[in-house]
Amino acid sequence: MHQRAFLSVRKLLALAGYSDFDLEYDEFGKPHLHSKNRHTDFTEVSITHSHHFSAIIVSNESVGIDIEMQRDIILKIAHKFVNDEELDRLQKTNPNDFIKKLTVKWGAKEAIFKIKNEKGISFRDHIQVAPFELNQTQTIADLNINGAKQKFNIHFSELDTNFTLVYAFENNDTIQEH
């Protein structure tokens, strides 16, 4: 499975016009692509895979992507990545939507973490995803850490019947708090 994921990501890079030699990882393990644009050194890339799906997103902006299988196990770990207020609000939806919404929230937080890639970020305490409905496909999220509040645009969709794809872009409306 790991080898298929590795190869499928390389195929996706090739479809986007890049080779394996264009892909580099920084000291924190974050992937970057050598830019095809003369004006920048690197192009942003984020990579994800889950079971039989793989995805990449390439942008000149900071970007993160995540793909997750919708599973009941998320109910047991939800308290680790959503706060009590979020959890109470989500529990008022029907059980199928509850799992799907938790999966979107997890994917959004994972995508934001891939963008920021900083130690000490708590999915539960530092990243808040705004309420959304599953038929919307977009929401926003905030990262509040070390006196800074940063906004992210979140996009999500369901693949097949039990996978969720989520990607995030920095909103660039960062507010310094004192």
N, C-alpha and C positions, 0 to 999 in steps of 0.2 A: 504494500500500500504506500509506504514512504517513497519507494523508488518511482511508482507511478505518479505520485504528487510532484516529485522533483522533475520528472520528465515532462509532465503536462505544463508546469510553470515555464520550463524552457521553451516549449512549443508556443505558449501564449506570448512570451517575450519575442520570439521570432515573428509571430503574426503582427506584433506591434512595431517590427522593424529593428529589433535589438538582438544581439547575440549574447551568449553566456559571458563573453569577454567584456561586455558593456556593464555587467552587473558587479557592483562592489558593495561591501558591508563596512560600515564605520565601526569604531571601537566599541559601540554599544550594541552592535548586531543589527542596526537599521540598514535596510538595503537602499542603494542609490544607483542610478544609471548614469553613465557618461552621456552628456547631452549631445544631441544631434544639432543643437542650436549654438552658434558661435558665441552668443552673448552670455551664456551661463555655463558653468562647469558641470553641473549635475542636473538631472531631471529627477523629480520625485517619483518613487514607485513604492507600492505596498503590495504584499503578496499574502494570499491565504489559501488554505485547502481544508476540506473536511470530507471524509469518506470518498465518494466518487466525483466530487466537485473541486475545481481549482479556479482561482481568479486572480488577476492582477489589475491594478489601476495605475495609470501613468499620467502625470500632470506636471505643469510648471509651478503648481502650488503645493503646499504641504498637504498630504493626503494619507488616509488610513483606510483599510478594508478588512472585513471579516466575514466569513461564512460559517454558519453554525447549523447543526441538525437540531430540530425542535424535539426535545426529549423531556420526559417527566422528571428526570434527575435534576433539572434546573429548579424545580420546586424545593428540593432539599438544600440547595446552596444559595437560594435567592437572598437570604439574610446577609450573605457575605458581600453582595454587590449592589443591593438597593437598601435605602434606609427605611425605617419603620413607616414613615408617612407615605412613601412611594408604594411600599408593600401593601399597606391598608387600602390605598386607592385602587391598586391593580387587582386585589382579591375580590373586588366588587364586580368584576367582569365574569363571563362564563368561563369554565375551566379550559376549554380549547384556546380561547383568546388570551387567557392568563398566561399560558405557556408561550404562545406566540409573542406576546408583548414583553415578557421576560427575556425571550431570546433576542428581540430587537434591542432591548436595553443593554443586555450583555454585549451584543455585537457592536453597538455604538460606543460603549465604554472601551472595548478592546480596540476599536478603530482609533479612538482618541489617544489611547495609550501608545499605539503604534506611531502616531504623529509626534507625540511629546517624548516618548521613550526615556522618561526620567524615573529614577528610583524614588520611592516614597509616595507615589501616587496611589491613593486608595480609591478603588472603584466605588465603594459605598459612600465614603465621606467627601471625596473631592470632585467627583463627576456626577452631575445631575442632568438627566434627560427630561425634557419638558413632556407633559402629557400629550398623547397622540392617539389617533384611531388607526386601526390596521389598514383601512382603505385610503389613507392619506399619502403614504410613501415618503413623507418628509417631516422632520421636526428639527428642533435645535437642542443643544446641550451646552452646559457651562462646566468649565474646569476652574475650580477655586482652590488655589494652593499658593502658599508663600506670599500672601498679600496681593496676588494678581488674580483677576477674573478674566477668563478667556472664553469666547463663544465659538461654537462649531455648528456648521450646517450638517445635518444628518439625513441621509437618503437610505431607504430600505425597500426591499421587495422579497416576495416569497418565490422560491424556486421549487419546481415539482410540488409536492404536497407537504413536505416536512423539512425544508431547508430555508434559511433566511440569509439573505445577502445584505450587508450594511456597509456603507462607506461614509466617510466624514471628511470635510474640508474645514480648515481654519477660517473663521469669519473675519478675523483681523480687527474686531471691535474689542480689543483687550483694555480692561479698565484696571488701573493701579489703585489699590485701596490702601489706606493708612490707618 
